[in-house]
Every structure is written in C-alpha cells, then in structure tokens.
Amino acid sequence: MYDLVWVAVTQSVPLPWRRRAARDTGRFLSPAVRNLAGELDVDAASLLGRGTGGRVTRADVLAAAGAPESVRDEVVPFDNVRRRTAIGLLASKRAIPHALVVAAADYAAIGLARRAGDLTALPFVARAVVDALREFPLMNATTAEDGLSVVTHRAVHLGIAVDLDFHGLVVPVVHGADGLRLRALAAAIRDVAARARARQLVPDDVAGGTFTITNPGASGTWISFPVINRPQVGILATDGVSKRVVAGDDGRIRIAPVGHLCCAFDHRALDGAYAGAFLRRVRDIVETRDWLSEL
C-alpha cells in the first residue's frame, strides 16, 4: 500500500525537484562520516560522493582533507577465484548444519619418518584418513540433492584444499587415494597442489571428491572449524604442531609434538558419536603406525 502512495506522490512532483532531491540524498552522511568531516573541517556537502548512490564516504572526506593514501579506505573487489570460493562456501553454510569434533594428536610417531622421507606431516595424516574412511564409510559420502539421503563411495577421492597466495581456495582431488601408499600419496598431493598454484588444473582435477583435507596448520593455527566442501559430508583440518607437555598412560610426563585434528561434519548425515569415532581412529593411526615401514 505504501509503495503505491509513494509512486503517486513522486510522480506528481516536478522533475527538477526530484533530481535535486536525488542529489541531496546522494550526499546523505552517516554520523561517523559527518563527525569526521567536522573534525577535519571539510565541507562534506560540496563533495562528489563515491559511495553507493553517490553517498559521501569516509574515504571521500579523507581525500578532501589531503590525508595520506595509507589511511584511506579501499574497496577491493573479489577476483574470479575469490568470487567462486565465496559462492561455494556460502552455499555450503546455508545448506549444511555444520558440527565440529576436535582431537589432539601426538605426532611423535611420524617424526622419524618425516625426516627420513623428507616429507611434511600432511601426507601422513592423509594416509591415516584414507584408512579410517574404510572403517567409517558414512564419512566417505556425498548427500543427495534433497539432503535426505547419502551416497557412500567405495573409492576414496581425496580433496586437498590449496591456498592461492591468499586469493582464495581451490580443492583439487587425488583420485583413487585409497590405492596409494605413503610416498605415492605424498607425490600426488604435491602434484595437484603445484598445478593448482600454477593455474594448470583441468575440470576433472576438481571433480568427484568424496572427502577433503585442509591444512591451516601451516600458518600455526591452534583450532579450526573448516567449511564442508558440498556435497561431501566431512572435512578434516590439520592445525599447527607444537611441543607440549603430555602425560602417558603410565602416568609419566614427557614433551611431545602435538597438534589438533578438527573434523567438521554434516549433522544431517551423521552424529557426533560417529564423527568422533572416525576422528579417534585417524588419531590412533597417526600416533601408533610404524611409518618407517611405508617409506
């Protein structure tokens, strides 16, 4: 009703007045911008605004006052990679009820193998994830379009989230990861990550993933809550490893390299008990396997 009244009124007002009103509205100042203009002795009403609808912004006032560029606001539009990342993450958060389970893992068992094989911790965790997924098939699954059923997959096609120099993420897939041992899996991860950063991926490289690993721990993170790569039902984040004081089952205290494993899961498809059991299995493999035998 009000919209109809507004149309009738505005259409009856002379055109020059409407144009002048539009210009005045374009110079509408927020309280913060008005206060800043007063502090800097700037006549904001005389400025040509660069904000939405021609509104005067903080950057406009600072520029008129001769403030250095370093203190002016800057609008940074999303590039194509960031735009695609944003669309995918937003769709996932809207569609999926995310939940999180976290476990602390002792990385001491993989220390010698890492040094002997000149490897990072990521392929060890990936290998543990692949084996654990065999025992917990509901984690190696994708949801149907209606969100009311899941498809469990026999093969593990492991997505590896790759940061593109802070300009977004891409998730290339190591297809058939369950058929690779440690060194071959490490080489496959290096290959897809290198091609992702070189912008050399083809569509098949990012299709068909059944579970994803992301590695924010490279930046020294403590605990992460990753966003699920839809339509998958789970994603594992590996956080930073640091030396901590831990107590063994025998009660003895020691210093050990410990890092958190954080698993986000789709609460429609499974519950915390199942996700927690899966994560505990991943941790047990990381901590107890004879990794040197796989080199």
C-alpha positions as CSV (number, residue, x, y, z in Angstrom):
1,M,0.0,0.0,0.0
2,Y,2.7,2.5,1.0
3,D,4.6,1.7,-2.2
4,L,1.6,2.8,-4.3
5,V,1.2,6.0,-2.4
6,W,4.9,6.8,-2.8
7,V,4.7,6.3,-6.5
8,A,1.7,8.5,-6.8
9,V,3.4,11.3,-4.8
10,T,6.7,11.2,-6.5
11,Q,5.2,11.1,-10.0
12,S,3.2,14.3,-9.1
13,V,6.4,16.2,-8.0
14,P,8.0,18.3,-10.7
15,L,11.0,16.6,-12.3
16,P,13.7,19.3,-11.4
17,W,12.7,18.9,-7.7
18,R,13.1,15.1,-7.9
19,R,16.5,15.5,-9.5
20,R,17.6,17.9,-6.7
21,A,16.2,15.6,-4.1
22,A,18.2,12.7,-5.6
23,R,21.4,14.8,-5.4
24,D,20.7,15.7,-1.8
25,T,20.0,12.1,-0.9
26,G,23.3,11.1,-2.6
27,R,25.1,13.3,-0.1
28,F,23.5,11.7,2.9
29,L,26.1,11.4,5.6
30,S,26.4,8.7,8.2
31,P,27.0,10.0,11.8
32,A,30.6,8.7,11.6
33,V,31.3,10.5,8.3
34,R,29.6,13.7,9.5
35,N,31.8,13.7,12.6
36,L,34.9,13.0,10.6
37,A,34.1,15.9,8.3
38,G,33.7,18.2,11.2
39,E,37.0,17.1,12.8
40,L,38.9,17.7,9.5
41,D,37.0,20.9,8.7
42,V,35.7,19.5,5.4
43,D,32.5,20.8,3.7
44,A,31.1,17.3,3.0
45,A,28.0,18.7,1.2
46,S,30.2,20.0,-1.5
47,L,31.9,16.7,-2.2
48,L,31.1,14.3,-5.0
49,G,30.4,11.0,-3.2
50,R,31.9,7.8,-4.5
51,G,29.7,5.5,-2.3
52,T,26.5,3.7,-3.2
53,G,24.1,6.1,-4.8
54,G,26.6,8.9,-4.8
55,R,26.9,9.0,-1.0
56,V,29.9,10.7,0.6
57,T,32.1,8.1,2.3
58,R,34.9,8.3,4.8
59,A,37.4,7.9,2.0
60,D,35.9,10.9,0.2
61,V,36.3,13.1,3.4
62,L,39.9,11.9,4.0
63,A,40.8,12.6,0.3
64,A,39.3,16.1,0.5
65,A,41.3,16.8,3.7
66,G,44.6,15.7,2.0
67,A,45.0,12.7,4.2
68,P,47.7,10.3,3.0
69,E,46.6,7.3,0.9
70,S,47.7,4.9,3.7
71,V,44.8,5.9,5.9
72,R,42.1,5.9,3.2
73,D,39.6,3.1,2.9
74,E,39.9,0.9,-0.2
75,V,37.3,-1.1,-2.0
76,V,38.8,-4.4,-3.1
77,P,36.5,-6.3,-5.5
78,F,36.6,-10.1,-5.5
79,D,38.6,-11.6,-8.3
80,N,37.2,-14.7,-10.1
81,V,38.8,-17.2,-7.8
82,R,37.6,-15.4,-4.6
83,R,34.2,-15.0,-6.1
84,R,33.8,-18.7,-6.8
85,T,35.2,-19.5,-3.4
86,A,32.7,-17.2,-1.7
87,I,29.7,-18.6,-3.7
88,G,30.7,-22.2,-2.9
89,L,31.3,-21.6,0.9
90,L,28.1,-19.6,1.3
91,A,26.1,-22.3,-0.4
92,S,27.6,-24.9,1.9
93,K,27.0,-22.9,5.1
94,R,23.4,-22.2,4.1
95,A,22.6,-25.8,3.2
96,I,24.5,-27.8,5.7
97,P,24.1,-27.9,9.5
98,H,27.8,-27.9,10.4
99,A,29.1,-29.5,13.6
100,L,32.7,-30.0,14.8
101,V,34.7,-32.6,16.7
102,V,38.4,-32.0,17.7
103,A,41.1,-34.3,18.9
104,A,44.7,-33.7,19.9
105,A,47.2,-36.0,18.2
106,D,50.7,-36.8,19.2
107,Y,52.9,-36.6,16.1
108,A,56.0,-38.2,17.6
109,A,55.5,-41.5,15.8
110,I,55.8,-39.8,12.4
111,G,58.8,-37.6,13.4
112,L,61.5,-40.1,12.3
113,A,59.6,-41.0,9.1
114,R,59.2,-37.3,8.2
115,R,62.9,-36.7,8.4
116,A,63.8,-39.9,6.7
117,G,61.4,-39.3,3.8
118,D,61.8,-35.5,3.6
119,L,58.0,-35.2,3.9
120,T,55.6,-32.8,5.6
121,A,53.0,-34.0,8.1
122,L,50.2,-33.7,5.6
123,P,50.6,-36.9,3.7
124,F,50.8,-38.9,6.9
125,V,47.5,-37.5,8.1
126,A,46.1,-38.1,4.6
127,R,47.2,-41.7,4.7
128,A,45.6,-42.1,8.1
129,V,42.3,-40.5,6.9
130,V,42.2,-42.8,3.8
131,D,42.5,-45.9,6.0
132,A,40.0,-44.6,8.6
133,L,37.4,-43.9,5.9
134,R,37.4,-47.6,5.0
135,E,36.1,-48.3,8.5
136,F,33.7,-45.4,8.6
137,P,32.0,-45.3,5.2
138,L,29.4,-42.7,6.1
139,M,32.3,-40.2,6.3
140,N,33.3,-41.0,2.7
141,A,29.9,-40.0,1.3
142,T,28.0,-37.2,-0.5
143,T,24.5,-36.0,0.1
144,A,21.7,-36.3,-2.4
145,E,20.2,-33.0,-3.8
146,D,17.2,-33.1,-1.4
147,G,19.6,-33.5,1.6
148,L,17.6,-36.6,2.9
149,S,20.0,-39.4,1.8
150,V,23.7,-40.0,1.3
151,V,25.7,-42.0,-1.3
152,T,28.6,-43.9,0.3
153,H,31.6,-44.4,-2.0
154,R,33.8,-47.4,-2.3
155,A,36.8,-45.4,-3.6
156,V,38.4,-42.5,-1.7
157,H,38.8,-39.5,-3.9
158,L,40.6,-37.1,-1.5
159,G,40.3,-33.4,-1.9
160,I,43.2,-31.2,-0.8
161,A,42.4,-27.5,-0.2
162,V,45.1,-25.3,-1.7
163,D,45.5,-21.7,-0.8
164,L,46.2,-19.5,-3.9
165,D,48.5,-16.9,-2.3
166,F,45.7,-15.5,-0.1
167,H,43.4,-15.0,-3.1
168,G,41.0,-17.9,-2.5
169,L,41.0,-21.6,-2.2
170,V,40.7,-24.4,-4.8
171,V,40.3,-28.1,-3.9
172,P,42.0,-30.4,-6.4
173,V,41.2,-34.1,-6.0
174,V,43.6,-37.0,-5.6
175,H,41.5,-39.7,-7.3
176,G,41.9,-43.2,-6.0
177,A,43.8,-42.1,-2.9
178,D,42.9,-45.4,-1.2
179,G,45.1,-47.2,-3.6
180,L,48.3,-45.2,-2.8
181,R,50.8,-45.8,-0.1
182,L,52.6,-43.0,1.7
183,R,55.2,-41.9,-0.8
184,A,52.8,-42.1,-3.8
185,L,50.2,-40.2,-1.9
186,A,52.7,-37.5,-0.9
187,A,53.7,-37.2,-4.5
188,A,50.1,-37.0,-5.7
189,I,49.3,-34.2,-3.2
190,R,52.4,-32.2,-4.2
191,D,51.4,-32.6,-7.9
192,V,47.8,-31.4,-7.5
193,A,48.9,-28.5,-5.2
194,A,51.6,-27.4,-7.6
195,R,49.3,-27.4,-10.6
196,A,46.6,-25.6,-8.6
197,R,49.0,-22.7,-7.7
198,A,50.2,-22.6,-11.3
199,R,46.6,-22.4,-12.5
200,Q,47.0,-25.6,-14.6
201,L,44.1,-27.6,-13.3
202,V,41.5,-29.0,-15.6
203,P,37.8,-29.6,-14.7
204,D,38.4,-33.3,-13.9
205,D,41.0,-32.3,-11.3
206,V,38.4,-30.7,-9.1
207,A,35.5,-33.1,-9.7
208,G,34.4,-36.2,-7.8
209,G,35.9,-35.6,-4.4
210,T,34.5,-37.7,-1.5
211,F,36.3,-36.2,1.5
212,T,38.5,-33.2,1.9
213,I,41.5,-32.2,4.0
214,T,42.6,-28.6,4.6
215,N,45.9,-27.6,6.2
216,P,45.7,-24.3,8.0
217,G,48.3,-25.5,10.4
218,A,51.0,-24.3,8.0
219,S,50.2,-20.9,9.4
220,G,50.5,-22.0,13.0
221,T,46.8,-22.3,13.8
222,W,45.5,-23.8,17.1
223,I,41.9,-25.0,16.3
224,S,40.0,-24.6,13.1
225,F,36.4,-25.0,12.1
226,P,36.5,-25.7,8.3
227,V,33.6,-25.4,5.9
228,I,32.4,-28.6,4.3
229,N,33.0,-29.0,0.6
230,R,29.5,-29.6,-0.5
231,P,28.0,-32.2,-1.3
232,Q,30.6,-34.1,0.8
233,V,29.6,-34.7,4.5
234,G,33.0,-34.2,6.1
235,I,36.2,-32.2,6.1
236,L,39.3,-32.5,8.3
237,A,41.6,-29.6,9.2
238,T,45.1,-30.2,10.4
239,D,46.3,-27.5,12.8
240,G,49.7,-26.4,13.9
241,V,52.0,-28.9,15.6
242,S,54.0,-27.6,18.7
243,K,55.8,-29.2,21.6
244,R,53.6,-29.7,24.7
245,V,53.7,-31.4,28.0
246,V,51.7,-34.6,27.9
247,A,51.0,-37.5,30.3
248,G,51.3,-41.1,29.1
249,D,49.1,-44.0,30.1
250,D,51.7,-44.9,32.6
251,G,51.5,-41.5,34.3
252,R,54.9,-40.3,33.1
253,I,55.2,-36.8,31.8
254,R,57.0,-36.0,28.6
255,I,57.4,-33.4,25.9
256,A,55.7,-34.3,22.6
257,P,54.8,-32.7,19.3
258,V,51.0,-32.3,19.5
259,G,48.5,-30.8,17.0
260,H,44.8,-30.7,16.8
261,L,42.8,-32.6,14.2
262,C,39.4,-30.8,13.6
263,C,36.7,-32.6,11.7
264,A,33.6,-30.7,10.6
265,F,30.7,-32.9,9.6
266,D,27.2,-32.7,8.1
267,H,24.8,-33.3,11.1
268,R,22.1,-34.4,8.8
269,A,24.1,-37.4,7.6
270,L,25.7,-38.5,10.9
271,D,26.1,-37.7,14.6
272,G,28.9,-36.6,16.9
273,A,29.5,-40.2,18.2
274,Y,30.2,-41.5,14.6
275,A,32.3,-38.5,13.7
276,G,34.2,-38.7,17.0
277,A,34.9,-42.4,16.5
278,F,36.2,-41.7,13.0
279,L,38.4,-38.9,14.3
280,R,39.7,-41.1,17.1
281,R,40.7,-43.7,14.5
282,V,42.5,-41.2,12.5
283,R,44.4,-40.0,15.6
284,D,45.2,-43.6,16.6
285,I,46.7,-44.4,13.2
286,V,48.8,-41.1,13.3
287,E,50.1,-42.0,16.7
288,T,50.7,-45.7,16.5
289,R,51.6,-46.8,12.9
290,D,55.1,-47.9,12.0
291,W,55.5,-45.2,9.4
292,L,59.1,-46.0,8.6
293,S,57.8,-49.3,7.1
294,E,55.9,-47.4,4.4
295,L,58.9,-45.4,3.2
